[in-house]
Amino acid sequence: MIQSDRKHPEASKWQTLADEDLEAAEARYAALLASDPQSAEAKLGLGRVLQQQGFQRPAMGLFQSVLDDDAKHVGALVGLGLSLKAMGWNDAAADTLVEAVRAQPDDGKVWGHLASAYSASGREDEAVAAYQEALLLAPDDLELHAWFNRYLGVLGHDDFLKSYRDRLVIQPDDQACASELARLLIAGGCPDEALAVLTEHVDAESASPATGVLRVEALRELGQFDSSLEAARTGLRHFPQHRDVKLAFAIALMASGADYGEAEALLGSMAKAAPDDQEVIAHYLTALRYTGSDRYRGWVDYARIVHPSTLIASEGCADLDTLVTRLRALHTTTQHPVEQSVVNGTQTLDALFQRQDDDIIAFVEVLGASIAEQLGRLAATIASRRLSHESSAFRFTDSWSVRLANGGFHKNHYHPSGWVSGVCYLTVPEEVVRQGRGWLKFGEPGFRAREPLEADFWIKPKPGMMVLFPSYLWHGTAPLCEPSERITVGFDLVPATH
C-alpha cells in the first residue's frame, strides 16, 4: 500500500478555478506573487490560470518552482502532471501523477488525474483500475463518475454508466446522480431509459431546475411534445427566473408547435440580456425562422458569416499526408463520445492544439495565419457584443480531431463555449464528391420537433478546406454510407481579450 506523509487539500480542488474569472484570478495571484515571491499559493494559483489559458510552459515553471522547495507538494505535482498531459507528454505526466498519488493516496481526485494520464497514454487497464480506486475513495464525487464514464464510453466498455447505477442502488434519492445518468442517457439516444431513471429516483415535488429540464428533454425526444410542454410550464411556475428553465420552456413551445411567437419573444428578451450566450442565440434564431421573421436573414446571411477557404493545397502535399498520419495515431479510442456530436466515429482526447508535436505545431501556425486574415471581415458581420473588438487577435478555447467511418456523421449542434468555430477537412471520401454525402449543413435544429425544420445552407467539403462560422449556428453533416474515412480538425476561438 502506498503511504502518505502529508495532505494537500488544494489537490482535490484543482478544478474549482474553472468557474472563476481568469483575468481577475491572474491579477490576484500575480499581485500576491509580487508581494511574496516565495508564496506557494501564488505560484500554484497563477500556474492554474496560465494552464487553463493554454500557457503550459510558464505554468510548468511555476509548479516546478514549488516542487524545488517541496518535492512532495501534491498540488504542484498534479499541476505539473496535467500540463505535461496537455502537451502530449503522457508517460511523463503519468510518472508525475504517480508521485502525487504516492504523496496522497487517499485522495480520489488525485487518482482520477492519474487515470486520465493513463487513458491519454492508451494504458486502458491501468486507467480503468485507477478510476475504480478513485471512486472507492470518493464515491460521492460526480465529477469523477463523469470522467470515468466518458472514458468507458469511448472504449465501448460494458461498464459504461454502471457506476451511476451502482450509486443509485446505495443512495436511491441522490437526485444529482440520477440527473447525470439521465443526461447521458438522453445524449446517447435513450430518452425512455432517462425518463424511467428520473421517475424512479426524483420526487417531482422536490425536483431541481436541472432535473426538471431533463424531464422536459426526455419527453420531447420521445415525441411526447404536449407532455414535454406541460412539464416545461410546471418548471417555469416553480423557477420563473431560472435561465435553463426558461430556455427549456421556449424550446418546448417550438418543439410542440404550440406558440412560435411566444418562444420568439422569450428568447429575444434572453438574447438581449445575454448577447454572448451562444445557446440562447442558436434557439432565438430557430424561433425567428419558425415565425418567418425578416430578422432571421438579418442575423443569418450565410454568404457573409460562413467562410469556406483553402487552407492547404491537398494535391501532392507531403505535409498534409504527414499530419493525417499523425492524427490517425491519436485516435486511440473505438467509440464516439456520447456527449459530443460525433456518431460512428472517434474524437481525440484533450485539447489537440496544446500538444507539443512538430506536425501539429506547424499546422496551427498555418491555421492561425489564415484565421487572422479572415477574422476581421467575419467579426464585422456576426451579431454579438464580442464583435466590438476590431482586433484580429484571438485564442483557441478548444481543439480536436474527428475521424468518421462507415455511417459516420455529426448530429446537429452549436458550440456554446466559442465565438467563432471552424473545421478543417484533411481527408474527404470519394462518396462526398460523387454522391453528396457527408456535406456540412447549417440551420437544422438539434431537437426533435412536431414540425421539424430542414437545413437551409450546405457546403461541399474538399480536402484542405477550412470553414469558419459563428459558434451559435446550428450545424451537422449528412451521413457517410461507404466504408471510407473522413478526418477533420475542429476548433473554437474567442477574442484574445476574453
Secondary structure, DSSP 8 states (H G I E B T S, - for coil): ----S---GGGTTGGGGGGS-HHHHHHHHHHHHHH-TT-HHHHHHHHHHHHHTT-HHHHHHHHHHHHHH-TT-HHHHHHHHHHHHHTT-HHHHHHHHHHHHHH-TT-HHHHHHHHHHHHHTT-HHHHHHHHHHHHHH-TT-HHHHHHHHHHHHHHT-TTTTHHHHHHHHH-TT-HHHHHHHHHHHHHTT-HHHHHHHHHHH--GGG--HHHHHHHHHHHHHTT-HHHHHHHHHHHHHH-TT-HHHHHHHHHHHHHHTS-HHHHHHHHHHHHHH-TT-HHHHHHHHHHHHHHT-THHHHH--HHHH-EEEE-S--TT-HHHHHHHHHHHHH---SS--TTSSEEEEEE-SS-GGGS--HHHHHHHHHHHHHHHHHHHHHHTTS-SGGGG--S--EEEEEEEEEEEEEEEEE-SB--TT-SEEEEEEEE--HHHHHH-TT-EEES--SS--SS-----EEE---TTEEEEEETTS-EEE----SS--EEEEEEEEEETT-
